[in-house]
Amino acid sequence: MNSAFIGIKLEMNLREEACPQVVITGLTTDHCVETTTRMVGNLGFNPILVSDATATFERVGPDGTRSSAELIQQTSLANLHVMNSLKLCRLRIVLIVYDDWK
């Protein structure tokens, strides 16, 4: 499948829960992630793509030219950047440590 919406009731569930925003992560950025992100916007939701929680792979073109995973990733993010409703963000992990043993 090249979209998280194919074959499951994701759209119906999001609407039932009145979710205005959908956070998107996963593999592969230039395929499944990009298609899902576009569908989220097309269906009227606000897509939030966590860019550093996505990844892709090196590709070899028909002429044998290799394109690095980094180039493919940046190109895919640039393609998605033109969507008016898309918000790109980076993952922030906050670690909270409690000092309970004192």
Secondary structure, DSSP 8 states (H G I E B T S, - for coil): --STTTTS-HHHHHHHTT--EEEEEEE-IIIIIHHHHHHHHHTT-EEEEEEEEEE---EE-TTS-EE-HHHHHHHHHHHHHT-TT-EEE----------TT-
